[in-house]
Amino acid sequence: MRNTAKITTAVLAAGALTLGLSACGADSSGTDGPLIVAASPVPHAEILTYVKDNLAKKEGLDLQVKEFTDYVTPNTATQDGSVGANYFQNKPYLDDFNKKNGTDIVPVVTVHLEPLGLYSHKVKKADDLKSGATVAIPNDTVNEARALKLLAANGLITLKAGVGNGATPADITKNPKNIKFKELEAAQTPRSLDDVDAAVVNGNYAIESDLKPSKDALVLESPKNNPYGNFLAVKKGNEDDPRVKKLAKLLTSPEVKKFIQDKYAGSVLASF
């Protein structure tokens, strides 16, 4: 039986940054019990479940997976010990989160990349976007900047030089199509596609919404020198937990690489 538990954004609304974290599960700070890992449902929890069902037992690892649908609670739960690790984020996002929240979560091993893409129900090519088109983008700092850099890399806008991972629409210097931006929680961007002309969607949310990044995206992030690989992360000081080391080894095994290649067909790319 799969040891998974859906945690929705309602947990966040209830106060995930404070007392609500007690709902995430038993204390996972010890090294003798099961390793509880917080993960986004797709592809992270699917990859973890593959490890749990096919590889963990041979390594003597008792792995449990908790699914979260937001990008905040997995980190706050890891920080307070409600879970032992998480798997859902990239380094620019984690750096920004740690800075803003005073947390000390660190990466352990990078597993995969989910290319960010621009999608539309109204046009077939990015160049077909009309003047004044509305484009939905994620509203968190890192993913908003990442979305704008994707649009800039494909000639739809020009960004101020050197804006990096803090870029906002205010940093746009040229906008030949006079694109209007609708800033939404990342999870909401694929659901906005009927209401906007296009949306920039994170890879995991695209897959959850039955979009195929490798086929459906109008433009797609390049994996070359890409800093947005997703990794296993823990609270600082827990990197040497033997359970974490076992999981890191399994997540970067040939078996997991084949699983990613076979299941996601280019929509998720192994980073090892």
Salt bridges, closest charged atoms under 4 A:
ASP53 OD1 - LYS52 NZ 3.57
GLU59 OE2 - LYS249 NZ 3.68
GLU67 OE2 - ARG2 NH2 3.25
GLU67 OE1 - LYS6 NZ 3.16
ASP95 OD1 - LYS91 NZ 2.86
ASP96 OD2 - LYS100 NZ 3.38
GLU114 OE2 - HIS44 NE2 2.93
GLU114 OE2 - HIS112 NE2 2.62
ASP171 OD1 - LYS160 NZ 3.49
ASP194 OD1 - HIS121 ND1 2.79
GLU221 OE1 - ARG146 NH2 2.69
ASP240 OD1 - LYS245 NZ 3.72
ASP241 OD2 - ARG243 NH2 2.69
ASP262 OD2 - LYS258 NZ 2.59
